[in-house]
Amino acid sequence: MNGLLHLLIGAVLFFGGHAVLSAPALRPVLVGRLGQRGFTMLYSTLATIGLVWLIYGFAVAPRQPWWGGSNLAIVPLVLMPPASLLLVGAFTQKNPTAVGQGMDASAADARGIQRITRHPFLWAVVLWAVGHLVVNGNFPALVLFGGMLALALFGTAGIDRRSRERDPVNWTSFAAVTSNIPFAAIVSGRNRLVWSEIGWGRVVAAVALYVALILAHPYVIGVSPLG
């Protein structure tokens, strides 16, 4: 089996699995038959298998450069610091839109990183994917990073829809003072940025994560992000 086929099989399993299992017509049926725990296990298992296969396919697939190169390395270097802060915030503050943290959100939950975006993890993925897609201009990169970009963007809309259906009253109050797109609620005057709720500890953790990613990149990926 050649590398391109591995890449495509991984993409179908990972991205296709997410799309099919998250479909409004199928998800409630599976949850009803398997229970939420069983559905989550099925979802996680398929996602893990697909992701491992996708990464392997990306590593072994042939590459024909279309764009990008080291001259654009500055793009991910600039995008990854805010991505790191969003990622740290997503896992260190209450995040009502995250998997496993429940969807019982109200206006009182719009604090810290949630003032910037109610989907900090997925927007961290968006920034990561955009930066790496710009600098890696080939078909495998388009499949991996382009697919991750689309999955994250559509994921924000899907989570909003399910949250609204689950608890329309609290969700309406939460959505009124937050935004999907980063800083949109702040720019529109529906919220304000309060750095004290994010805290210097999270900023330091994000900087440490950013530095760790740069240092580990040559050993894990085989290429230095510094060019």
LUMZA-120477 format. One record per residue (C-alpha): residue in one letter; y, x, z. Coordinates in steps of 0.25 Angstrom, whole numbers. Example, Ala and Ser with C-alpha at 12.3 -4.5 7.8 and 13.67 -1.06 7.14 Angstrom:
<recs>
<rec "a"; <-18; 49; 31>>
<rec "s"; <-4; 55; 29>>
</recs>
This chain:
<recs>
<rec "m"; <0; 0; 0>>
<rec "n"; <13; 6; -4>>
<rec "g"; <26; 7; 5>>
<rec "l"; <33; -4; -3>>
<rec "l"; <22; -14; 0>>
<rec "h"; <22; -10; 15>>
<rec "l"; <37; -13; 15>>
<rec "l"; <36; -26; 8>>
<rec "i"; <24; -31; 17>>
<rec "g"; <32; -27; 29>>
<rec "a"; <44; -34; 25>>
<rec "v"; <37; -47; 22>>
<rec "l"; <30; -47; 35>>
<rec "f"; <43; -43; 43>>
<rec "f"; <54; -51; 36>>
<rec "g"; <45; -62; 30>>
<rec "g"; <38; -64; 44>>
<rec "h"; <52; -66; 51>>
<rec "a"; <56; -75; 40>>
<rec "v"; <44; -84; 40>>
<rec "l"; <42; -84; 55>>
<rec "s"; <56; -87; 57>>
<rec "a"; <57; -98; 47>>
<rec "p"; <62; -111; 53>>
<rec "a"; <50; -119; 48>>
<rec "l"; <40; -110; 53>>
<rec "r"; <45; -104; 66>>
<rec "p"; <44; -117; 74>>
<rec "v"; <30; -120; 69>>
<rec "l"; <25; -106; 73>>
<rec "v"; <32; -107; 87>>
<rec "g"; <26; -121; 89>>
<rec "r"; <12; -115; 86>>
<rec "l"; <13; -101; 92>>
<rec "g"; <23; -103; 103>>
<rec "q"; <35; -95; 104>>
<rec "r"; <27; -83; 109>>
<rec "g"; <17; -84; 98>>
<rec "f"; <27; -85; 88>>
<rec "t"; <35; -73; 93>>
<rec "m"; <22; -65; 93>>
<rec "l"; <19; -69; 79>>
<rec "y"; <33; -66; 75>>
<rec "s"; <34; -52; 82>>
<rec "t"; <20; -48; 77>>
<rec "l"; <23; -51; 62>>
<rec "a"; <37; -44; 64>>
<rec "t"; <31; -32; 70>>
<rec "i"; <21; -30; 59>>
<rec "g"; <31; -33; 48>>
<rec "l"; <41; -23; 54>>
<rec "v"; <31; -12; 55>>
<rec "w"; <26; -14; 41>>
<rec "l"; <40; -15; 36>>
<rec "i"; <44; -2; 42>>
<rec "y"; <32; 5; 37>>
<rec "g"; <35; 0; 23>>
<rec "f"; <49; 4; 24>>
<rec "a"; <44; 18; 28>>
<rec "v"; <34; 20; 16>>
<rec "a"; <41; 12; 5>>
<rec "p"; <47; 20; -6>>
<rec "r"; <62; 21; -7>>
<rec "q"; <71; 21; -19>>
<rec "p"; <86; 23; -14>>
<rec "w"; <95; 11; -19>>
<rec "w"; <107; 14; -10>>
<rec "g"; <110; 21; 4>>
<rec "g"; <108; 35; 8>>
<rec "s"; <113; 44; 19>>
<rec "n"; <128; 42; 14>>
<rec "l"; <126; 28; 20>>
<rec "a"; <120; 32; 33>>
<rec "i"; <133; 29; 40>>
<rec "v"; <131; 14; 39>>
<rec "p"; <119; 13; 48>>
<rec "l"; <125; 23; 58>>
<rec "v"; <137; 14; 59>>
<rec "l"; <129; 1; 60>>
<rec "m"; <119; 5; 70>>
<rec "p"; <128; 7; 82>>
<rec "p"; <132; -8; 82>>
<rec "a"; <118; -11; 79>>
<rec "s"; <113; -3; 91>>
<rec "l"; <123; -11; 100>>
<rec "l"; <119; -24; 95>>
<rec "l"; <104; -20; 97>>
<rec "v"; <107; -16; 111>>
<rec "g"; <114; -28; 114>>
<rec "a"; <103; -37; 108>>
<rec "f"; <93; -32; 118>>
<rec "t"; <102; -30; 130>>
<rec "q"; <109; -43; 131>>
<rec "k"; <105; -57; 131>>
<rec "n"; <102; -60; 116>>
<rec "p"; <99; -75; 114>>
<rec "t"; <96; -73; 99>>
<rec "a"; <86; -62; 101>>
<rec "v"; <71; -65; 101>>
<rec "g"; <65; -66; 114>>
<rec "q"; <78; -69; 122>>
<rec "g"; <78; -84; 119>>
<rec "m"; <89; -92; 111>>
<rec "d"; <96; -99; 123>>
<rec "a"; <109; -94; 119>>
<rec "s"; <123; -100; 124>>
<rec "a"; <137; -95; 123>>
<rec "a"; <135; -88; 137>>
<rec "d"; <126; -79; 130>>
<rec "a"; <136; -74; 120>>
<rec "r"; <139; -61; 128>>
<rec "g"; <138; -46; 124>>
<rec "i"; <132; -43; 111>>
<rec "q"; <130; -58; 108>>
<rec "r"; <146; -58; 107>>
<rec "i"; <144; -49; 95>>
<rec "t"; <132; -56; 89>>
<rec "r"; <121; -66; 94>>
<rec "h"; <111; -57; 86>>
<rec "p"; <113; -43; 90>>
<rec "f"; <99; -38; 87>>
<rec "l"; <99; -44; 73>>
<rec "w"; <113; -39; 70>>
<rec "a"; <108; -25; 75>>
<rec "v"; <97; -26; 64>>
<rec "v"; <107; -30; 54>>
<rec "l"; <116; -18; 56>>
<rec "w"; <104; -9; 56>>
<rec "a"; <98; -15; 44>>
<rec "v"; <111; -14; 36>>
<rec "g"; <114; 0; 40>>
<rec "h"; <100; 5; 36>>
<rec "l"; <100; -4; 23>>
<rec "v"; <113; 3; 18>>
<rec "v"; <108; 17; 20>>
<rec "n"; <93; 14; 15>>
<rec "g"; <95; 9; 1>>
<rec "n"; <81; 7; -4>>
<rec "f"; <71; -5; -5>>
<rec "p"; <63; -2; 8>>
<rec "a"; <76; -2; 16>>
<rec "l"; <81; -15; 9>>
<rec "v"; <68; -21; 14>>
<rec "l"; <68; -16; 28>>
<rec "f"; <83; -16; 31>>
<rec "g"; <87; -27; 22>>
<rec "g"; <76; -36; 27>>
<rec "m"; <80; -33; 42>>
<rec "l"; <94; -36; 38>>
<rec "a"; <91; -50; 32>>
<rec "l"; <81; -53; 44>>
<rec "a"; <92; -50; 54>>
<rec "l"; <102; -58; 47>>
<rec "f"; <93; -70; 45>>
<rec "g"; <88; -68; 59>>
<rec "t"; <101; -71; 65>>
<rec "a"; <102; -84; 58>>
<rec "g"; <88; -88; 61>>
<rec "i"; <90; -85; 76>>
<rec "d"; <103; -93; 76>>
<rec "r"; <96; -105; 70>>
<rec "r"; <84; -105; 80>>
<rec "s"; <94; -103; 92>>
<rec "r"; <102; -115; 87>>
<rec "e"; <90; -123; 85>>
<rec "r"; <84; -119; 99>>
<rec "d"; <96; -122; 107>>
<rec "p"; <108; -128; 99>>
<rec "v"; <117; -130; 111>>
<rec "n"; <117; -116; 117>>
<rec "w"; <116; -110; 103>>
<rec "t"; <129; -117; 99>>
<rec "s"; <137; -111; 110>>
<rec "f"; <131; -97; 108>>
<rec "a"; <133; -97; 93>>
<rec "a"; <147; -102; 95>>
<rec "v"; <151; -89; 103>>
<rec "t"; <142; -79; 95>>
<rec "s"; <140; -75; 81>>
<rec "n"; <128; -70; 72>>
<rec "i"; <137; -60; 65>>
<rec "p"; <142; -49; 74>>
<rec "f"; <156; -51; 80>>
<rec "a"; <158; -64; 72>>
<rec "a"; <160; -72; 85>>
<rec "i"; <169; -62; 91>>
<rec "v"; <178; -62; 78>>
<rec "s"; <178; -77; 77>>
<rec "g"; <183; -78; 92>>
<rec "r"; <171; -85; 97>>
<rec "n"; <167; -73; 106>>
<rec "r"; <173; -60; 110>>
<rec "l"; <167; -46; 112>>
<rec "v"; <165; -42; 126>>
<rec "w"; <160; -27; 126>>
<rec "s"; <157; -28; 141>>
<rec "e"; <146; -37; 139>>
<rec "i"; <140; -27; 129>>
<rec "g"; <142; -16; 139>>
<rec "w"; <143; -1; 137>>
<rec "g"; <129; 1; 141>>
<rec "r"; <124; -7; 128>>
<rec "v"; <134; 2; 120>>
<rec "v"; <128; 14; 125>>
<rec "a"; <114; 9; 123>>
<rec "a"; <118; 6; 108>>
<rec "v"; <124; 20; 106>>
<rec "a"; <111; 26; 112>>
<rec "l"; <102; 17; 103>>
<rec "y"; <111; 21; 91>>
<rec "v"; <109; 36; 94>>
<rec "a"; <94; 35; 97>>
<rec "l"; <93; 28; 83>>
<rec "i"; <100; 39; 76>>
<rec "l"; <92; 50; 83>>
<rec "a"; <78; 43; 81>>
<rec "h"; <81; 39; 66>>
<rec "p"; <76; 52; 60>>
<rec "y"; <64; 52; 68>>
<rec "v"; <60; 38; 67>>
<rec "i"; <65; 35; 53>>
<rec "g"; <65; 49; 47>>
<rec "v"; <80; 49; 43>>
<rec "s"; <92; 52; 51>>
<rec "p"; <103; 41; 51>>
<rec "l"; <114; 52; 51>>
<rec "g"; <110; 56; 37>>
</recs>
